[in-house]
């Protein structure tokens, strides 16, 4: 778990604002602000429990969880892979709000037996309110909230397309962001009262957070839509093969004659050992290239940098992200060895639609 220093900002604001309310209810003097700070801690503890529920269910489904991060406006469980089915997506998303609401119900039940004007009563009140707010707010139907993931699961189930669910949930999140920003203005207008600067600031902060999260989700969905079209065969650059003692000038000449830019270096048996690094080759002065062996400006080929030519879509992406390198050697065992060179930059361009 990682708690960002930014949560202190909200803790201080809650302490200052809620401390006056506690003082009015219990007349505890300076201790009212201590109790208000306890409420801030309980709120973030509620967020932590909420995220733990997500993480536990994700791990039950075999999805690794990197960590839980608590920040200024909430928390997030960093699950390393997306749920493979809409049903699992639903339960991972729903587990957080469900557990928050169960805790809220339990605290509310205990609150009925406590003196509302006692410290214990106030703490129980804080506990059920904190979990109720966390649970209900996260059920709103738009990313990056859990309700957005529930909406995504529903659309995914109905259409059979995960991307369609992500797009619908992301636009739902954008709509919610605009509503959150507008609420203080609508309330002031409908009641005929004064516009609260604090309400405007909170609306802008929360709405901005939701808008950015929804936009990121929309961008990720567009990128995800291109994954099935990825192909090692299509993205690989043709290459020439030269022995390791070949002068750089000669190797570049062979590449120009073949109409390619990639150069694969081989040993005496013709086995690929490295790939020429363009920046290193360009750094060698023209006059020296006839004396510099091509192997001195190449990066070694390892088992991790070998990619079968027939890999596509998710399989290709998993292979590349499992061993993140600047270039890979695409091999075609059925066709006689080296097929070409796959640059990570080309994959990123294809994912972003710039290819």
C-alpha positions as a printed NumPy array, in Angstrom:
array([[  0.   ,   0.   ,   0.   ],
       [  1.173,   3.523,  -0.792],
       [ -0.302,   6.704,   0.708],
       [  0.542,   9.845,  -1.232],
       [  1.32 ,  13.   ,   0.761],
       [ -1.601,  14.677,  -1.018],
       [ -4.102,  12.97 ,   1.296],
       [ -2.964,  15.353,   4.039],
       [ -4.527,  18.208,   2.054],
       [ -7.987,  16.659,   2.337],
       [ -7.355,  15.604,   5.952],
       [ -6.571,  19.205,   6.913],
       [ -9.605,  20.576,   5.053],
       [-11.936,  18.001,   6.634],
       [-10.504,  18.745,  10.079],
       [-11.046,  22.488,   9.689],
       [-14.537,  22.287,   8.196],
       [-15.927,  19.356,  10.182],
       [-14.309,  20.466,  13.468],
       [-16.753,  23.368,  13.713],
       [-19.676,  20.992,  13.187],
       [-18.448,  18.641,  15.933],
       [-17.97 ,  21.586,  18.286],
       [-21.549,  22.653,  17.67 ],
       [-22.823,  19.119,  18.43 ],
       [-20.626,  18.072,  21.358],
       [-18.973,  21.288,  22.65 ],
       [-15.616,  19.555,  23.143],
       [-13.495,  22.634,  22.578],
       [-10.163,  21.969,  20.81 ],
       [-10.86 ,  18.22 ,  21.044],
       [-13.595,  18.753,  18.433],
       [-10.888,  19.215,  15.815],
       [ -9.133,  16.054,  16.96 ],
       [-12.383,  14.171,  16.466],
       [-12.755,  15.786,  13.044],
       [ -9.26 ,  14.565,  12.148],
       [-10.315,  11.081,  13.26 ],
       [-13.16 ,  11.359,  10.747],
       [-10.612,  12.134,   7.997],
       [ -8.637,   9.051,   9.005],
       [-11.801,   6.94 ,   9.064],
       [-12.714,   8.187,   5.607],
       [ -9.391,   7.065,   4.179],
       [ -9.545,   3.818,   6.165],
       [-12.93 ,   3.247,   4.51 ],
       [-11.346,   3.848,   1.113],
       [ -8.593,   1.371,   2.002],
       [-11.113,  -1.323,   2.978],
       [-12.998,  -0.597,  -0.246],
       [ -9.833,  -1.104,  -2.312],
       [ -8.857,  -4.213,  -0.346],
       [-12.171,  -5.765,  -1.394],
       [-11.321,  -5.113,  -5.058],
       [ -7.858,  -6.592,  -4.589],
       [ -9.034,  -9.735,  -2.799],
       [-11.626, -10.56 ,  -5.469],
       [ -9.137,  -9.81 ,  -8.268],
       [ -6.626, -12.208,  -6.728],
       [ -9.364, -14.822,  -6.32 ],
       [ -9.728, -14.649, -10.103],
       [ -5.971, -15.002, -10.593],
       [ -5.305, -11.366, -11.466],
       [ -2.113, -10.002,  -9.851],
       [ -2.415,  -6.787,  -7.817],
       [  0.654,  -4.558,  -7.749],
       [ -0.375,  -2.283,  -4.878],
       [ -3.104,  -0.049,  -3.431],
       [ -2.565,   3.701,  -3.702],
       [ -4.423,   6.264,  -1.556],
       [ -4.326,   9.816,  -2.881],
       [ -6.033,  13.166,  -2.481],
       [ -9.417,  12.181,  -3.915],
       [ -9.638,   8.48 ,  -3.094],
       [ -7.767,   5.311,  -3.907],
       [ -7.019,   2.8  ,  -6.624],
       [ -6.09 ,  -0.877,  -6.741],
       [ -3.382,  -1.343,  -9.374],
       [ -4.502,  -4.631, -10.949],
       [ -1.922,  -5.684, -13.529],
       [ -4.314,  -7.317, -16.001],
       [ -7.885,  -6.623, -17.049],
       [-10.636,  -9.08 , -16.2  ],
       [-11.036, -11.646, -19.017],
       [-14.855, -11.762, -18.858],
       [-17.651,  -9.257, -18.156],
       [-18.818, -11.382, -15.207],
       [-15.461, -11.17 , -13.465],
       [-15.231,  -7.474, -14.298],
       [-18.611,  -6.987, -12.618],
       [-17.689,  -8.777,  -9.383],
       [-14.274,  -7.144,  -9.062],
       [-15.9  ,  -3.725,  -9.507],
       [-18.956,  -4.424,  -7.328],
       [-17.   ,  -5.904,  -4.402],
       [-15.69 ,  -2.498,  -3.289],
       [-19.016,  -0.614,  -3.019],
       [-20.71 ,  -3.739,  -1.657],
       [-18.244,  -4.067,   1.212],
       [-18.412,  -0.325,   1.919],
       [-22.192,  -0.449,   2.174],
       [-22.062,  -3.536,   4.414],
       [-19.72 ,  -1.671,   6.78 ],
       [-21.994,   1.375,   6.614],
       [-25.016,  -0.753,   7.525],
       [-23.153,  -2.361,  10.446],
       [-21.977,   0.992,  11.81 ],
       [-25.466,   2.461,  11.359],
       [-26.955,  -0.43 ,  13.304],
       [-24.543,   0.111,  16.203],
       [-25.2  ,   3.862,  16.049],
       [-28.857,   3.227,  16.893],
       [-27.779,   1.968,  20.336],
       [-25.305,   4.793,  21.065],
       [-25.816,   8.243,  22.501],
       [-25.606,  10.522,  19.428],
       [-24.116,  13.286,  21.578],
       [-21.217,  11.159,  22.862],
       [-17.778,  10.58 ,  21.405],
       [-18.62 ,   6.926,  20.681],
       [-21.859,   7.953,  19.009],
       [-20.052,  10.553,  16.927],
       [-17.391,   8.027,  15.842],
       [-20.052,   5.493,  14.81 ],
       [-21.887,   8.241,  12.96 ],
       [-18.657,   9.145,  11.171],
       [-17.948,   5.516,  10.321],
       [-21.313,   4.803,   8.728],
       [-21.371,   8.13 ,   6.902],
       [-17.823,   7.628,   5.545],
       [-18.547,   4.132,   4.221],
       [-21.962,   5.14 ,   2.899],
       [-20.429,   8.032,   0.957],
       [-17.607,   5.868,  -0.414],
       [-20.026,   3.099,  -1.428],
       [-22.739,   5.234,  -3.028],
       [-20.387,   7.64 ,  -4.791],
       [-18.47 ,   4.773,  -6.371],
       [-21.671,   3.267,  -7.766],
       [-22.23 ,   6.273, -10.044],
       [-22.219,   4.951, -13.651],
       [-19.077,   6.393, -15.162],
       [-15.354,   5.699, -15.261],
       [-13.078,   5.947, -13.364],
       [-15.625,   5.02 , -10.658],
       [-16.638,   1.437,  -9.908],
       [-20.088,   2.169, -11.29 ],
       [-18.395,   2.887, -14.603],
       [-16.793,  -0.544, -14.511],
       [-20.21 ,  -2.048, -13.78 ],
       [-21.614,  -0.187, -16.778],
       [-18.686,  -1.413, -18.886],
       [-19.342,  -4.995, -17.806],
       [-23.024,  -4.651, -18.728],
       [-22.378,  -3.197, -22.181],
       [-19.578,  -5.717, -22.747],
       [-21.968,  -8.562, -21.887],
       [-24.725,  -7.163, -24.122],
       [-22.534,  -6.416, -27.159],
       [-19.729,  -8.921, -26.776],
       [-17.243,  -6.063, -27.185],
       [-15.147,  -4.91 , -24.244],
       [-14.162,  -1.75 , -26.115],
       [-17.821,  -0.748, -26.56 ],
       [-18.319,  -1.082, -22.809],
       [-15.236,   1.015, -22.066],
       [-16.32 ,   3.771, -24.446],
       [-19.845,   3.909, -22.987],
       [-18.516,   3.993, -19.414],
       [-15.914,   6.647, -20.258],
       [-18.539,   8.96 , -21.76 ],
       [-20.699,   8.275, -18.718],
       [-17.788,   9.452, -16.569],
       [-17.428,  12.627, -18.594],
       [-21.128,  13.341, -18.18 ],
       [-20.911,  12.794, -14.417],
       [-17.901,  15.121, -14.245],
       [-19.927,  17.928, -15.812],
       [-22.805,  17.258, -13.409],
       [-20.466,  17.398, -10.396],
       [-19.053,  20.744, -11.533],
       [-22.548,  22.134, -12.138],
       [-24.106,  21.018,  -8.815],
       [-22.917,  24.006,  -6.682],
       [-24.235,  26.47 ,  -9.262],
       [-27.58 ,  24.659,  -9.615],
       [-28.047,  24.446,  -5.839],
       [-27.278,  28.154,  -5.372],
       [-29.611,  29.129,  -8.227],
       [-32.504,  26.9  ,  -7.114],
       [-32.312,  27.973,  -3.47 ],
       [-31.737,  31.63 ,  -4.209],
       [-28.764,  31.591,  -1.882],
       [-25.147,  32.609,  -2.286],
       [-22.72 ,  30.485,  -4.263],
       [-20.308,  28.738,  -1.896],
       [-16.651,  29.136,  -2.968],
       [-15.77 ,  25.899,  -1.155],
       [-18.451,  23.993,  -3.027],
       [-17.181,  25.376,  -6.335],
       [-13.587,  24.404,  -5.521],
       [-14.589,  20.884,  -4.501],
       [-16.8  ,  20.539,  -7.566],
       [-13.981,  21.593,  -9.857],
       [-11.474,  19.287,  -8.145],
       [-13.746,  16.262,  -8.164],
       [-15.175,  16.969, -11.597],
       [-11.701,  17.53 , -13.015],
       [-10.477,  14.274, -11.514],
       [-13.426,  12.387, -12.995],
       [-13.044,  14.04 , -16.411],
       [ -9.338,  13.168, -16.606],
       [ -9.974,   9.599, -15.456],
       [-12.742,   9.148, -18.023],
       [-10.579,  10.65 , -20.76 ],
       [ -7.709,   8.309, -19.908],
       [-10.113,   5.364, -19.987],
       [-11.462,   6.477, -23.375],
       [ -7.93 ,   6.798, -24.758],
       [ -7.011,   3.366, -23.379],
       [-10.128,   1.873, -24.965],
       [ -9.199,   3.299, -28.361],
       [ -5.708,   1.869, -27.986],
       [ -7.111,  -1.481, -26.847],
       [ -9.282,  -1.578, -29.947],
       [ -6.15 ,  -1.717, -32.097],
       [ -4.564,  -4.655, -30.248],
       [ -6.213,  -7.44 , -32.331],
       [ -4.729,  -5.854, -35.464],
       [ -1.15 ,  -6.031, -34.211],
       [  0.987,  -8.53 , -36.119],
       [  4.692,  -9.304, -35.808],
       [  4.735, -10.191, -39.501],
       [  3.272,  -6.834, -40.557],
       [  5.254,  -4.676, -38.135],
       [  8.658,  -6.28 , -38.652],
       [ 11.176,  -4.325, -40.72 ],
       [ 13.125,  -6.295, -43.364],
       [ 16.814,  -6.683, -42.573],
       [ 20.093,  -7.794, -44.108],
       [ 22.415, -10.209, -42.338],
       [ 26.147,  -9.595, -42.183],
       [ 29.038, -11.31 , -40.336],
       [ 30.247,  -9.658, -37.138],
       [ 33.601,  -8.562, -38.625],
       [ 31.977,  -6.711, -41.537],
       [ 32.947,  -2.985, -41.599],
       [ 30.061,  -0.707, -40.75 ],
       [ 30.357,   1.128, -44.088],
       [ 30.061,  -2.132, -46.007],
       [ 27.101,  -3.317, -43.913],
       [ 25.267,  -0.043, -44.507],
       [ 26.018,  -0.322, -48.201],
       [ 24.484,  -3.796, -48.342],
       [ 21.418,  -2.48 , -46.544],
       [ 20.994,   0.363, -49.047],
       [ 21.34 ,  -2.06 , -51.957],
       [ 18.634,  -4.259, -50.441],
       [ 16.404,  -1.249, -49.795],
       [ 16.276,  -1.827, -46.009],
       [ 17.57 ,  -0.012, -42.935],
       [ 17.909,  -2.835, -40.402],
       [ 21.111,  -4.839, -40.071],
       [ 21.352,  -8.143, -38.194],
       [ 24.823,  -9.283, -37.159],
       [ 25.648, -13.02 , -37.298],
       [ 28.475, -15.227, -36.067],
       [ 30.659, -17.472, -38.218],
       [ 27.865, -20.09 , -38.38 ],
       [ 25.296, -17.551, -39.563],
       [ 23.449, -17.455, -36.233],
       [ 22.07 , -13.991, -35.371],
       [ 23.924, -12.487, -32.406],
       [ 22.979,  -8.799, -32.393],
       [ 21.056,  -5.977, -34.082],
       [ 22.703,  -2.733, -35.178],
       [ 21.665,   0.211, -33.023],
       [ 20.9  ,   3.123, -35.415],
       [ 21.956,   5.879, -33.003],
       [ 25.28 ,   4.164, -32.251],
       [ 25.946,   3.656, -35.966],
       [ 25.069,   7.289, -36.749],
       [ 27.512,   8.463, -34.069],
       [ 30.454,   6.948, -35.986],
       [ 32.089,   9.489, -38.33 ],
       [ 31.812,   8.678, -42.046],
       [ 35.571,   8.418, -42.408],
       [ 35.845,   5.78 , -39.669],
       [ 33.011,   3.513, -40.732],
       [ 35.214,   1.519, -43.089],
       [ 37.42 ,   0.53 , -40.124],
       [ 34.769,  -0.036, -37.42 ],
       [ 33.29 ,  -3.562, -37.277],
       [ 29.527,  -3.617, -37.387],
       [ 29.392,  -5.68 , -34.206],
       [ 30.707,  -2.724, -32.169],
       [ 27.536,  -0.693, -32.806],
       [ 25.056,  -3.53 , -32.247],
       [ 23.001,  -4.728, -29.283],
       [ 23.027,  -8.407, -28.356],
       [ 20.179, -10.752, -29.251],
       [ 18.941, -12.841, -26.322],
       [ 16.199, -15.415, -25.889],
       [ 13.984, -12.605, -24.546],
       [ 14.345, -10.603, -27.758],
       [ 13.221, -13.408, -30.09 ],
       [  9.641, -13.037, -31.347],
       [  7.909, -15.655, -33.548],
       [  6.66 , -14.16 , -36.793],
       [  3.131, -15.527, -36.369],
       [  2.393, -13.774, -33.063],
       [ -0.603, -11.458, -33.201],
       [ -2.839,  -9.36 , -30.969],
       [ -2.808, -10.06 , -27.242],
       [ -0.192, -12.809, -27.579],
       [  2.21 , -10.422, -29.286],
       [  1.536,  -7.664, -26.747],
       [  2.064, -10.071, -23.829],
       [  5.362, -11.256, -25.306],
       [  6.636,  -7.694, -25.729],
       [  5.484,  -6.349, -22.356],
       [  6.923,  -9.411, -20.62 ],
       [ 10.401,  -8.333, -21.796],
       [ 10.382,  -4.649, -22.679],
       [ 13.221,  -3.966, -25.126],
       [ 13.862,  -1.318, -27.805],
       [ 14.016,  -3.931, -30.577],
       [ 13.249,  -7.6  , -31.155],
       [ 14.396, -10.161, -33.682],
       [ 11.409, -11.636, -35.511],
       [ 12.11 , -15.234, -36.429],
       [ 10.369, -17.607, -38.811],
       [ 11.483, -21.106, -37.952],
       [  9.409, -22.595, -40.749],
       [ 10.778, -20.116, -43.297],
       [ 14.445, -20.359, -42.459],
       [ 15.324, -18.121, -39.526],
       [ 15.388, -14.332, -39.466],
       [ 12.277, -12.596, -40.782],
       [ 13.082,  -9.034, -39.708],
       [ 13.484,  -6.571, -36.85 ],
       [ 10.575,  -5.354, -34.736],
       [ 11.09 ,  -1.929, -33.143],
       [  9.159,  -1.064, -29.974],
       [  8.611,   2.409, -31.421],
       [  6.739,   0.889, -34.368],
       [  4.473,  -1.077, -32.009],
       [  3.734,   2.058, -29.985],
       [  2.933,   3.958, -33.185],
       [  0.538,   1.208, -34.292],
       [ -1.15 ,   1.222, -30.881],
       [ -1.63 ,   4.977, -30.941],
       [ -2.868,   5.038, -34.541],
       [  0.199,   6.838, -35.888],
       [  1.465,   3.898, -37.94 ]])
